[in-house]
Amino acid sequence: MTNAECMMHHFTNDSGCPLCVAPVEDLNHLLRSALMVWAVVVKRDRLHHFLNMDCHEPWLAWLLVSLASISLDLVG
């Protein structure tokens, strides 16, 4: 559960991300904005392209299409 969801359910008073101090830790932040996570998964030269892709599709479809469109250039 993200901090934004926890705040909606009155489990916390802070919706921010504890790792990068972003004001809101929601699903979009976790999947697109949390550079620390993606920097580990996506090669550095592809990271900017990956984070700026259009994501009007549901998040899982966006993730699968995004990973496929960068030819799975993963660090490994």
Secondary structure by P-SEA (a helix, b strand, c coil): ccaaaaaaaccccccccccccccccccccccccaaaaaaacccccaaaaaaaccccccaaaaaaaaaaaacccccc
